[in-house]
Amino acid sequence: MKNKIIYLFLVKFIFGFVCILPVSVMADNDMWTDKKYVFAFGNKRIANDDSDLDETMGWGVGFGYFLDKWSVETVFHGEVAQDGNADGSDAKINGISMHVLKFPIDSVPGVFAKLGFGIAEYSDFPTATNDDDYLVTQFKLGGGYIHKMLINDFELGIRFDATYIYGTREERLNAQRNDINSPHFYRDMNYSLGAVIPF
């Protein structure tokens, strides 16, 4: 309950900060064009199924390319589910994703829609055999906002994403580990906050 309250305050703070930005600042927030970029972020994923992996905290790093109104990127990400095994031990999730971003949405600079696909491996379960690692595929649909800034000739951006994830898990986990109720199909919401550096 405490973690959920902290999370709600964090979301409220982020949206509150964006809302108080002057309209002129947002209007000048055009995206970079013809530039590569790297970005790093922290994220929180909330499951919408009855899995023991109901919440995870994670990190990620991505590489991409800004076009005129599009961006393509590759993202490497990792997550940890505290007590993900329902026995006090953590479960780890590592994966890679490809995203396509579309700018702008509703003519608002910096606002984007996102479509992506990813694969990930859930591992480090307490049975400690390779057979307990299992692969998931993820289809992603979401959006977000990148606020472009210039500090002493150094360009960077602050990025917020909200992503709906629909995925599939290997069913063999259910046969081997009945203590984790892991449906074949699952739905998650992922929220991330990070920094973008073009070069």
Buried (B, 14 or more C-beta within 10 A) or exposed (E): EEEEEEBEEEBEEBEEEBEEEEEEEBEEBEBBEEBEBBBEBEBBBEBEBEBBBBBBEBBBBBEBBBBEEEBEBBBEBBBBBEBBBBEEEBBBBBBBBBBBBBBBBEEEBBBBBBBBEBBBBBEBBBEEEEEBBBEBBBEBEBBBBBBBBEEEEEBBBBBBBBBBBBBBBBEEBBEEBEEBEBEEEBEBBBBBBBBBEBE
